[in-house]
């Protein structure tokens, strides 16, 4: 059974589609799947069973990347095409079954739920990841076995949705203190290439003996494998946040000028903290431009709000809090 799975060029959206892919592989264990996606999320799919090929689409003028994909796919008689991009390609190649993101999708729902609607599933499969041996080796090298690890993503691809570094530092200091929820835990700081400056203040606040540097290291699949070794993750709305979530790490996503109803970390092991203001309220000021913005829009998300959510929403950390409180008594 040959399946073409067309998904996103973006890292976060690609990860959010992995629940549907995993459902497909469970329902059709003998399927041979070809993934079509952007270069950035490509490594995320390398560890999935029965994925025999990954086509990396590079954006070109005049929709040239779609023409290239059509040329690549036209010679195969596909048993099934799943197209999360609503492209012409899925309609112009031979396929016995087609599942296409189109008008029947409720685009007010979470992106994971939208993906499930493509195949009209009753149960929404959560994002999930598999890792290659090489990706796991990278993770083990970056994060050797030892004390618990807090993963932190203090950067983002847009400054407007980055929580201030000093707030991250305050929360980490509390979490790792003697009366915190993860006393003396190691702290792994992650950031994408080009976001080093955003992450540096948080990294430098961590004592060297407990510091793990995951900044601008590895491909996304390798980084996701490293995130899977963390015991908790806190970070801005980003692809890293979705990778931690899909790796089943208890995850707290921080939201300001973005859309949690679409992009919140998905699953019972996750929670969000968000500014009191909505996206529209945060950008409602004279002279606003997403391209020229040079400051965070998340100052109104207070550290105590985040700390309270960590204590109240994460059972595994609440248990640790109770133990620490008993010891203090």
C-alpha positions as CSV (number, residue, x, y, z in Angstrom):
1,X,0.0,0.0,0.0
2,X,1.5,3.3,-1.1
3,X,0.6,6.5,0.7
4,X,1.6,10.1,-0.1
5,X,1.4,12.3,3.0
6,X,1.6,16.1,2.2
7,X,2.3,18.3,5.2
8,X,3.7,21.6,6.2
9,X,6.9,23.4,5.4
10,X,6.9,24.8,8.9
11,X,8.4,23.0,11.9
12,X,5.5,23.5,14.3
13,X,2.7,22.7,11.8
14,X,4.7,19.6,10.6
15,X,4.9,18.3,14.2
16,X,1.2,19.0,14.7
17,X,0.4,16.7,11.8
18,X,2.3,13.7,13.3
19,X,-0.8,12.5,15.2
20,X,-2.6,11.9,11.9
21,X,0.5,10.2,10.5
22,X,0.8,7.9,13.5
23,X,-2.9,7.1,13.2
24,X,-2.4,6.1,9.6
25,X,0.6,3.9,10.4
26,X,-1.4,2.1,13.2
27,X,-4.5,1.6,10.9
28,X,-2.4,0.5,7.9
29,X,0.7,-1.2,9.4
30,X,1.9,-2.4,6.0
31,X,1.6,1.0,4.3
32,X,4.7,2.4,2.7
33,X,4.6,6.2,3.2
34,X,6.2,9.0,1.3
35,X,6.3,12.3,3.2
36,X,6.3,15.7,1.3
37,X,7.2,18.6,3.5
38,X,9.6,21.5,3.9
39,X,13.3,21.0,4.6
40,X,12.9,22.3,8.2
41,X,10.5,19.6,9.6
42,X,11.9,16.8,7.4
43,X,14.1,15.2,10.1
44,X,11.1,15.0,12.4
45,X,9.7,12.3,10.2
46,X,12.9,10.2,9.8
47,X,12.2,7.9,12.7
48,X,8.7,7.0,11.8
49,X,8.2,3.3,10.9
50,X,7.3,2.6,7.3
51,X,8.3,6.0,6.0
52,X,10.3,5.0,3.0
53,X,10.9,8.4,1.5
54,X,10.9,12.1,2.5
55,X,10.5,14.7,-0.3
56,X,11.9,18.0,0.9
57,X,10.0,20.8,-0.9
58,X,12.0,24.0,-1.5
59,X,9.8,27.0,-2.1
60,X,10.1,28.4,-5.7
61,X,8.6,31.2,-7.7
62,X,5.3,30.6,-9.5
63,X,4.5,27.6,-7.4
64,X,7.5,25.8,-8.8
65,X,7.9,23.6,-5.7
66,X,4.4,22.2,-6.3
67,X,5.2,21.5,-9.9
68,X,8.3,19.6,-8.8
69,X,6.3,17.6,-6.4
70,X,3.7,16.7,-9.1
71,X,6.5,15.6,-11.4
72,X,7.9,13.4,-8.6
73,X,4.6,11.9,-7.7
74,X,2.8,11.5,-11.0
75,X,4.6,8.3,-11.9
76,X,3.3,6.4,-8.9
77,X,-0.1,4.7,-8.5
78,X,-0.9,5.8,-5.0
79,X,-3.4,3.8,-2.9
80,X,-4.0,6.9,-0.7
81,X,-3.1,10.6,-0.7
82,X,-3.5,12.7,2.5
83,X,-3.0,16.4,1.7
84,X,-2.9,18.8,4.6
85,X,-2.1,21.7,2.2
86,X,-5.1,21.6,-0.1
87,X,-2.7,21.5,-3.1
88,X,-3.5,20.8,-6.7
89,X,-1.0,17.9,-6.6
90,X,-3.3,15.6,-4.7
91,X,-6.0,16.1,-7.3
92,X,-3.7,15.7,-10.3
93,X,-2.1,12.3,-9.5
94,X,-3.6,8.9,-9.5
95,X,-5.0,7.8,-6.1
96,X,-7.6,5.3,-5.0
97,X,-8.4,7.4,-2.0
98,X,-7.9,11.1,-1.3
99,X,-8.2,12.9,2.0
100,X,-7.7,16.6,1.4
101,X,-7.8,19.7,3.7
102,X,-10.7,21.6,2.1
103,X,-13.9,23.5,2.9
104,X,-15.2,20.8,5.3
105,X,-12.5,21.6,7.8
106,X,-13.5,23.8,10.8
107,X,-10.5,26.2,10.9
108,X,-11.5,27.7,14.2
109,X,-10.5,24.4,15.8
110,X,-7.0,23.5,17.1
111,X,-4.6,22.5,14.3
112,X,-4.4,18.9,15.6
113,X,-8.2,18.6,15.5
114,X,-8.2,20.1,12.0
115,X,-5.8,17.4,10.9
116,X,-8.1,14.7,12.3
117,X,-11.0,16.2,10.4
118,X,-9.2,15.6,7.1
119,X,-9.8,11.9,7.5
120,X,-13.1,12.5,9.4
121,X,-11.8,10.8,12.5
122,X,-14.0,10.6,15.6
123,X,-11.0,10.4,18.0
124,X,-8.3,13.1,17.7
125,X,-4.8,11.5,17.6
126,X,-2.2,13.5,19.6
127,X,1.1,14.4,18.0
128,X,3.8,11.8,18.6
129,X,7.3,11.2,17.5
130,X,9.7,8.4,16.7
131,X,13.5,8.7,16.7
132,X,16.3,7.1,14.7
133,X,19.2,5.6,16.5
134,X,21.4,8.5,15.4
135,X,18.9,11.0,16.8
136,X,18.8,9.1,20.1
137,X,22.6,9.1,20.2
138,X,22.7,12.8,19.7
139,X,20.2,13.2,22.6
140,X,22.3,11.0,24.9
141,X,25.4,12.9,24.1
142,X,23.7,16.3,24.8
143,X,21.8,15.1,27.9
144,X,23.6,12.2,29.7
145,X,21.6,10.2,32.2
146,X,21.6,11.9,35.6
147,X,19.6,14.4,37.6
148,X,16.2,15.5,36.3
149,X,16.2,18.0,33.5
150,X,14.1,21.1,32.9
151,X,14.0,22.0,29.2
152,X,13.6,25.7,28.5
153,X,12.8,27.5,25.2
154,X,13.3,31.2,25.9
155,X,13.4,32.3,22.3
156,X,11.1,32.4,19.3
157,X,11.1,33.4,15.7
158,X,9.5,36.8,16.5
159,X,10.5,39.0,19.4
160,X,6.8,39.9,20.1
161,X,6.0,36.5,21.5
162,X,9.2,36.1,23.7
163,X,8.6,36.2,27.4
164,X,11.3,38.4,29.0
165,X,14.6,36.6,29.9
166,X,14.5,37.8,33.5
167,X,11.1,36.1,33.9
168,X,12.4,32.8,32.7
169,X,15.3,33.2,35.1
170,X,13.0,33.9,38.1
171,X,10.9,30.8,37.4
172,X,13.9,28.5,36.8
173,X,15.5,29.8,40.1
174,X,12.3,29.0,41.9
175,X,11.8,25.5,40.3
176,X,15.4,24.5,41.1
177,X,15.6,25.9,44.6
178,X,15.4,23.8,47.8
179,X,11.7,24.5,48.2
180,X,10.9,24.4,44.4
181,X,9.3,21.6,42.5
182,X,12.6,20.3,41.0
183,X,15.3,21.1,43.4
184,X,18.8,21.2,41.9
185,X,17.6,19.9,38.5
186,X,19.7,20.3,35.5
187,X,18.5,23.0,33.0
188,X,18.8,22.5,29.3
189,X,18.4,25.7,27.2
190,X,17.2,25.3,23.6
191,X,17.1,27.8,20.8
192,X,17.2,27.7,17.0
193,X,20.1,29.1,15.0
194,X,19.8,32.9,14.8
195,X,18.1,33.1,18.3
196,X,21.3,32.7,20.3
197,X,21.2,36.3,21.7
198,X,17.6,35.8,23.1
199,X,18.7,32.6,24.9
200,X,22.1,33.8,26.2
201,X,20.9,35.6,29.4
202,X,18.9,32.6,30.5
203,X,21.8,30.2,29.8
204,X,24.3,32.3,31.7
205,X,22.0,32.4,34.8
206,X,22.3,28.6,35.2
207,X,25.2,27.3,37.3
208,X,27.8,25.7,35.0
209,X,27.5,22.3,36.7
210,X,23.7,22.1,36.0
211,X,23.8,23.8,32.6
212,X,23.1,22.0,29.4
213,X,23.6,23.9,26.1
214,X,21.1,23.0,23.4
215,X,21.4,26.3,21.6
216,X,21.7,26.1,17.8
217,X,22.7,22.5,17.9
218,X,21.4,19.6,15.8
219,X,18.6,19.2,13.3
220,X,15.0,19.4,14.5
221,X,14.7,15.6,14.8
222,X,17.8,15.4,17.0
223,X,16.7,18.3,19.1
224,X,13.3,16.7,19.6
225,X,15.0,13.5,20.8
226,X,16.9,15.6,23.3
227,X,13.7,17.2,24.5
228,X,12.3,13.8,25.0
229,X,14.9,13.3,27.8
230,X,13.6,16.3,29.7
231,X,11.3,15.9,32.7
232,X,9.5,19.2,32.1
233,X,9.5,21.9,29.4
234,X,8.6,25.6,29.6
235,X,8.9,27.8,26.6
236,X,7.4,30.4,24.2
237,X,5.0,29.4,21.5
238,X,7.4,27.8,19.0
239,X,8.3,24.6,17.1
240,X,10.4,23.6,20.1
241,X,7.3,23.7,22.3
242,X,5.4,21.4,19.9
243,X,8.4,19.0,19.7
244,X,8.4,18.7,23.5
245,X,4.7,18.1,23.5
246,X,4.9,15.4,20.8
247,X,7.7,13.8,22.8
248,X,5.2,13.5,25.7
249,X,7.2,15.8,28.0
250,X,5.0,17.7,30.5
251,X,4.9,21.1,28.7
252,X,3.9,24.6,29.7
253,X,3.6,26.9,26.7
254,X,3.7,30.7,27.1
255,X,1.4,32.7,24.9
256,X,0.9,36.4,24.1
257,X,0.5,37.6,20.6
258,X,-0.4,34.3,19.1
259,X,-3.4,32.0,19.0
260,X,-3.6,29.3,21.7
261,X,-6.9,28.0,20.4
262,X,-5.0,26.9,17.3
263,X,-1.5,26.3,18.6
264,X,-1.6,25.4,22.3
265,X,0.5,22.4,23.2
266,X,-1.9,19.5,22.7
267,X,-2.7,16.8,25.3
268,X,-3.5,16.3,28.9
269,X,0.2,16.5,29.8
270,X,0.3,20.2,28.7
271,X,-0.9,23.6,29.9
272,X,-0.6,27.2,28.8
273,X,0.0,30.5,30.5
274,X,-1.1,33.6,28.6
275,X,-1.2,37.3,28.8
276,X,-4.4,38.9,30.1
277,X,-4.7,40.6,26.7
278,X,-5.7,38.9,23.5
279,X,-3.5,39.0,20.3
280,X,-5.6,41.9,18.9
281,X,-5.3,43.9,22.1
282,X,-1.6,43.4,22.3
283,X,-0.9,44.8,18.9
284,X,-3.5,47.6,19.1
285,X,-1.1,50.6,19.4
286,X,0.1,53.4,17.1
287,X,2.9,52.5,14.8
288,X,2.6,48.7,15.2
289,X,4.3,46.6,12.6
290,X,5.2,43.0,12.9
291,X,8.3,43.5,10.8
292,X,9.7,46.5,12.7
293,X,8.7,45.5,16.3
294,X,11.7,45.5,18.5
295,X,10.4,44.5,21.9
296,X,8.4,41.8,23.6
297,X,4.6,42.1,23.9
298,X,4.5,39.6,26.8
299,X,5.4,41.8,29.8
300,X,1.9,41.4,31.3
301,X,2.3,37.7,31.8
302,X,3.6,37.7,35.4
303,X,6.0,35.1,36.8
304,X,3.7,34.3,39.8
305,X,0.9,33.4,37.3
306,X,3.3,30.9,35.6
307,X,4.5,29.5,39.0
308,X,0.9,29.0,40.1
309,X,0.1,27.1,36.9
310,X,3.2,24.9,37.3
311,X,2.1,24.0,40.8
312,X,-1.6,23.5,40.1
313,X,-1.6,21.9,36.6
314,X,1.2,19.4,36.7
315,X,0.5,16.4,38.9
316,X,4.1,15.0,38.7
317,X,5.5,18.4,39.9
318,X,2.8,18.8,42.6
319,X,3.9,15.5,44.1
320,X,7.4,16.8,44.2
321,X,6.2,20.0,45.8
322,X,4.4,18.0,48.5
323,X,7.5,16.0,49.3
324,X,9.7,19.1,49.5
325,X,7.2,20.9,51.7
326,X,7.1,17.8,54.1
327,X,10.9,17.9,54.2
328,X,10.9,21.6,55.1
329,X,8.3,21.0,57.9
